[in-house]
Amino acid sequence: MSAKIWIVLQQRDGKIQKMSWEAVRAGQTLAADLGGTAEAVLLGSGMQEAGKEVGQGSLGSVHVADDESLAVYTPGRFAKTLEAAIATARPDYVLFPHTYQTVDFLPGLAQSLDAALVPEAVSFEIVDGSVVWQRPVLGGKMFASVRAKGPGPVLVSLQSGAFSADELEKGSAPIETLSLDFAAMAPDREILRIEEAVGGEVDLSQAPVIVSVGRGIGDAEKIPIMQELADALGGELGASRPVIDSGWLPRDRQIGSSGQTVTPKLYVAAGISGAIQHLVGMKGSQVIVAINKDAGAPIFNVAHYGIVGDLHEVVPAVTAALKEASES
């Protein structure tokens, strides 16, 4: 069974977004399982260097739609560009990182192509010769197994952390320019300016180390102790939803199904029981260390290392040891 897989990457100012590399890895894995080829797709203006960067992966080719009209993202323009390209090349599967941008235009693209859409997939398996995708439902409380119906194509967005960008296969892929009639694609809106959502917000998805706190820390007065540990590790402070709802930390620090999804190299969960809504947002972390006095807490089921004990004793001791090690 051979299949053509496209991976549509997301970039900003020529810089490839982290989740796009995860999508590339997913495409490579799917292509290997189906005996097909994985090809990347880039949209934007001045994409030569970005195309070369993507071309260093093990891919059949890198398709570049390079036009001044794509310099700034608009859902209609991007959807029409992809619609034309997909209708011509007819890939079997088109993978996207699950971001605010793809959520914006992907449903409309699926409708215009009369294609199946599988949003926020976290994994897949080959069953009886067809691909079965797993995706969270009911706010991450359960997972559904989904098989797309129809002749294709199948559009799939991939949840952050579902596939590891560290496992990317290297190679050398040719760069090919998509020949499209950009002049015929009328813009659907005018972009006046682009602003950051809230000044000073932290993007935890980019943090290599996160110390995350839960309701088990007791109260807001314990936050500085946890911040010391985060500082000693050179990381950022995150939190579960109960901490945010209690007003102990600002909303941009929330991790989970209703917050940010993170995949740091090290994730320390202190006083977090491990509700499924929180696990959805951090289970892709490379190393998870859990600190909880309840040995039966669900967080230990996903932790690589667990410390059963009073975090008010454990955390200061760990912080002191880290400071001592850094000074020696």
N, C-alpha and C positions, 0 to 999 in steps of 0.2 A: 504494500500500500504506500504509494508515493504522494506527497502533498507539498504544495508551495505555501510557505509561511512568510508573511510580511510582519515586520515589527516597526510601528510608527513611533519614532523617538520625539521627545519634547526637548526643546532648547530655548534658551533666552540669551540674547546678545552673543550667540555663537557657542555658548557653554551648554554642554549636554547635561540635562537634569539627572540626578542620581538614580531615580526610579527607572529611567530609560535603560540604564545598563542592566538593571534587574530584568526588565522585559526582554532585552537581548538574550540574556542567559536562558530565560524561559523559552524563547524561540529556538535557540540552539538545541535545547533538550527535547522540545516537541518535534523538531525536524529529525533528530536522531531516532526517536521512538517510531516515527512514521516513515522513516526512510526517505525523507524529502529534503528540501533546501530551505534555509532561513535567509531572508533578505531584509535589509534595513531601509527605512524611508525617512528622509529629512525634509522638512518644510521650513522656508525662511528666505532671507536675503543675505547674500555673501556667505554662503555655506561651504566654501571650498575647504577651509581648514577643518571645520567640524566634520565634513565628509571624510577627510583623510584620517581623522582620529577614529571615527567609527569603522573605517575600512581596515583598521588593525585587528579587528575581530574575525573569528572564523565564520564568515558569511559568504553566501553565493555572490552577492553584490550589494552596493549601497546606492539606492535611488534618491536623487536629489531634485526637489522642486524648488528652484532658486529664482525668485522674482521679487522686485521691489514691492509689489502688492502684498507679499507675505512677510514683509519686514516686521509688522505689528500684528499680533494675533487678533482675528475676529472669527467667531464661530462659523458664520456663513461662508466666508472666503476659504477657510481651512476645510470645511466639510465638502464644498464644491470641488476643491482641488483633489481631495482624496477620493471623492465619488468618481471623478473622471479617470483617475489613475487606476483605481481598483476595477472599474468596469472594463478597462482595456487589458490589464494584466491578469485579471481573474485569479487572485490568490485564493486558496482554500480557507486559510485562517489569517486574520489580521489582529495582531496583539498591540495593546496600548498600555502605558502605565496608568494606573487609576488615580488621576489628579483632578483638581478643580477644573482644569482646562478641558480634559477629555470628557468629564461628566457634563460639561457645557454643550459640547457639539456631537458627542457620540450617539445619543438616541436619534437625533435628526438624520445623521449619516446612515444609521441602520435602516431607518424608515425609507430613505430615498433609494437605497440599494436593495430594499426588500430582503434584508439580511437578518440572520439570527443574532441576538445580542446577549452575551453573558457578562454581566458587570461584576467587578470586584472578586474575580476568581483567586483562590489561594493555592490551588494545586490541580493536577489532572492525572488521569490514568487511562490506559487503553483497555477497553472492555469489548470483547467480541468484534474487534476491528475498528471500533469508533472511539472517539475521545469523550470521556466523561469528566466534567469539571466540578470542582467543589467550591462553593461560595457561601459566605455567612448569610443567615436570615434571622429575622426577629432580633435585630440589634446585636447580632453576634452570639445569641444564646444557643443557636443550633446551626448546623451546616447542611446544605442541600446538595445532592448530586444531580448535575444537569447534563443532559445530552441534547445538543442542538438538532432541530429538525429542518428539513428542506435541503435543496441542492447547494446551498452556500451562497456567498461566503459567510463565515462565522466571525463576528467581531467580539473580541474578548478584552476586557480591561483587567489588569493584574494588581492585586493589593500590594502595597508597600511591604517589603520584607518577605514576601512569599517565595522569592527566588534570590539566591545570593549572587551579587555582582562579582564577588571575589572568585567565583568559579567560572568566570568567563573564559571561553576558549579563544586563544589568540590565532591570528592568521593574517591573510592579506586578501582583501576583497576589492574588486574593481569599482570605480565610481561611475555611475551612469546618470545622465541628465534626463529627467522626465520631460518629454515634449508635450506641453499642454497649451491650450489657448487661454492664457490668463486674462486677456482683454475681454473675453466673453463672460467672465465670472464677475458679475457686478457686486460691489461691496454691499453688505447688509446693514452696515452702520458705520459711523464715523467715530474714531477713537480720539478723544480730546486730550487725555493725559492718562498716565499710569501712576498710581500712588500705592505705597505700602499700606496694608490694612490698618495697622495700628503701630505708630512709632514706638520703638523700643521692645517690640515683641521678640521673643527668642524662637528660633527655628530648631526645635529639638531633633528634627529628622536629620540634621547635619552634625549633631553632637556625637563624638566618638565614645564618650563616657557619660552615663546618666545615673544619678542617685535619685530614685523615686520613692516618695513617701506616701503612706496610707493613713487611714484613720487610727491605726494602731500606735502612732507616735503620741497620741494623747490629746494634745492641743497645740495652738499656734506658737506657744512659747518654746516649743521644742524644735521649731524650724531652724533656728540658728545653728543648733548642734548638727543637723543634717547638712546644712550649707557648708559647715566646716569640712565634713567628709567629702562633699562634692568638690570643694576647693582643693583639698589635699590630693584628690585623684585627677585634678585638672578637668573636671567635668561640669555638667549642668544639673540643676535640680528640677525634677519632674514630680508628678503627683497623680494619684488616682482621683476619680470624680468626687468621692466624699470630702476629700481635702479641699477641693476647689469650691464645692457647694457650701462648705463651711466658711469660706472666705479666708482661709489660711494662706493661700497662694493665688496669684492671678490666673485667669482662664487660659492664657497661652502656655501654661505649664502642664496642662492636663494631657494625659496619655490614655488611650483607649478608643473604643468604637465611636465615642462622641467627642474625642479630642484628637491628638496627633498620633500617627503611627510611626514608630521609631525602630531602627535596626542598628544600635550602637555596637561597638566592639565589646563594651562591658556595661551591663545593666544591673544595678544594685537595687533590689526591692526591699524596703524596710517598713515593716508594719503593714504590709499589703497582703490580704488574704488570698487574692487570686481569682476574683470574679471573672467570668468569661469575657465580660465587656472590657476589662482591663487587659486580659491576656491577648486579645485580638490585636491590641496596639503595640505589644512589645515582644511577642513570642519569637519573632525573627531575630532577636539579638544574638550575637555570636556567643557571648558568655553571660549567663544569668546567675547572680548570687542573691539568694533569698535569706532575709533575717526576720524570724518570726518566733514568738514563744509557743505558738500552737503547732506541734509537730504534724498535725493532720491538715494543715492549711493547703488548699489546692495549688498555691504558688510553688510548692515543692515538687509538684508533678512536672513542671516545665523547667525548674532550676537545674543548672549544672552543679552548683554547690549550694548547700543549705546550712544555715546556722540556726539551731533551735536555742533560743535564749532571749533574755530581756534586751531589746535593742538599745535601751537607755544605758546599759552597761557595755554592750558589744560595740556600738558605734563609736563612743569616745575612745575606747581601747584601740580600735582599728585606726582611727584618726591619729592618735598619738604615735602608734607604730609607724604609720606612713610618714609623719613629720620627722620622726627620729631617723628613718631610713634615708630620707631626702637630705638630711643634714650631715650624715656620716660620709 
